[in-house]
Each structure stands twice: as C-alpha cells, then as structure tokens.
C-alpha cells in the first residue's frame, strides 16, 4: 500500500529510525551523501553504539566527516569510501545479523556530479546483503529518487525485489508527481 504523507520523506525515515534504533545499537548508512542520515544515526546509537558509513564519492565522505566533527559525533562513526554493494568486505563477520538499521538514500549526491548515481545492480546486491545482516525486527530504509536517469528503473527493481522476497514493508510516496521520491521501510521478521 502506498501512503501519501505531508511529512517530508527524509523526516519519515528519521521517525522510523527513532522507533527502532537505541543507544548501543550498531547501524549502517549505506550511502552517506551529505551526512544527514549519518548524523541522525550517530545521535541515536549514543557513545556505546556504532555507525558504519559508506559512499563511493570522496566528497560525500569528507562532507560527512566535517558535519560529524562539527557535532562532536565522529567517534561514533567509521566511514568507508567504498561501494555499498561490498560493505560486507569491510565489516567484521561478527556484525552479521546484528545491524539494527540500514539506511539507503539513492540517486546522486546533491550539489555534485549528477552523472554519478546509484546503479540498480549494485543497489540490489547491497539491499540483499543488508537484509541478511539485519537483526530480527531491524529496519531497512530505502529512499529512492526517481527524477533522474535510471531512477524509475532502480525504484521498480527495488519494489519487485521486496515483493519477490516477501519482505514486510511500507511504502511512502512524495506528493509532487510520478517522479517524486518514494520511500520503502522494511522490517525484518
């Protein structure tokens, strides 16, 4: 079911995270982008928790590092300049099945090269890995931006994957147009 909300989708993501993520949890930001989700996660996990953040763009990693330093939260986060589809290569096997949340904010980095975008193939691989690494009742947030080349195709493939895998999910749509962002909130059962 698609729910249309007046709440911004990014705020909806943060509300879902606030419900599930608590002090001491381990979480993953698969696409750190400009750092807004990373900082929210770092705030939620507290000093005893851990955030792992990934992005393929050095600019995203550096912007996120700066915002975390400014907010005195960098000590809670480990950043990796790497594709989200190989996060398992960088993380300890002991984390598998222990992630409380995984966040994806797909598309391109605002204010940067719009030709560098998330790709359907690597995103689907990363989503599959993420679900495997989630703990029971963990949350997977996937915010899809459809207004760029390949955005609708990536979103459709994600929806199909969620349906085929029979993942428990809610879908939220932006209110502007058929190309407005779409959010999937998946809870592992």
Phi, psi and omega in degrees: 000135178265126178255129176261127184233154173273346177289136175301145182297324177298320177294324177296320175301311183295325175296317178297320179294319179298327178290327189254326189263132182227170179306134179093352181285160174247130185222166182228128169256105188285342181216086189296331176053238182268004171094359184295317177289323180298316181293323177297314179298316180298322177295317184290322185282343179069185184291338181265356179264181182214137174245131172250127183237137182233146169196148180276345183260128177301322179302316180296316180298315181292319177298318180293316178303316181296316181292326176291317177299315181301327182260011178055043181237001184299328181294346179266355190234139171244119183258143179230130172272093186196160177291140179297339183284351178235028180300330180296336178292330186266339186257152179294140178301335180295343180278337180305128181082004182238006176281131179276331180206148171227131184241131174238133173233096193272166179115235181229161179286118179305135179080011180234195180295112183284358174275345177266104184230161174293149184245140183309311185299311182289327178295315179298320177297316181295322179294318178299314177300315182301315180298319178297324184275349177289149171277166175304137182069009174289160185244139176242116181253127182231104179261114184257128173258119189260355188275011179239167180304123179089351183295315179293320179297316179297316180298314180298320179294323178294314178301316179298318178299314179301316180293315181296322180278351181059039176286141177286118185214159170239149182235132179236136182242141172295165187257004186280305185197181178295344177260009178289162182300157179226135182242131172249129173246114182250134175244129183280125178240000000 
